[in-house]
Amino acid sequence: MCDVCDELDEKIEHYKKVRVAMTDQLTIERIKALIAELEAQKAALHPEQK
């Protein structure tokens, strides 16, 4: 893994922890969208890996 992937993984884990603590459904949905965006960025960096 590259350094960028490591940073993205850290952000993803952070957002997952924050999501668990939230009770507002709109906020939870937005956090899920952010996680999906970060995962897409990570996948775009290494398209050969699945």
C-alpha positions in Angstrom: 0.0 0.0 0.0 1.1 3.5 -0.6 1.1 6.4 1.8 -2.0 8.0 0.2 -3.9 4.7 0.8 -2.7 4.7 4.4 -4.0 8.2 4.9 -7.3 7.3 3.2 -7.7 4.2 5.4 -7.1 6.4 8.5 -9.8 8.8 7.4 -12.2 6.0 6.6 -11.7 4.4 10.0 -12.2 7.8 11.7 -15.5 8.4 9.9 -16.7 5.0 10.8 -16.0 5.7 14.4 -17.8 9.0 14.2 -20.8 7.4 12.4 -21.3 5.0 15.3 -21.6 7.8 17.7 -24.2 9.7 15.7 -28.0 9.5 16.1 -29.1 11.9 13.4 -30.0 10.0 10.3 -29.1 12.8 7.9 -25.6 13.0 9.4 -25.2 9.3 9.3 -26.1 9.2 5.6 -23.6 12.0 4.8 -20.9 10.2 6.7 -21.6 7.0 4.7 -21.4 9.1 1.5 -18.0 10.5 2.6 -16.7 7.0 3.3 -17.9 5.9 -0.1 -16.1 8.8 -1.7 -12.9 8.0 0.1 -13.1 4.3 -0.8 -13.6 5.3 -4.5 -10.5 7.5 -4.3 -8.6 4.6 -2.9 -9.8 2.3 -5.6 -8.9 4.8 -8.3 -5.3 4.9 -7.1 -4.9 1.2 -7.6 -7.5 0.0 -10.1 -5.7 -3.4 -10.6 -6.5 -4.3 -7.0 -9.9 -5.5 -6.0 
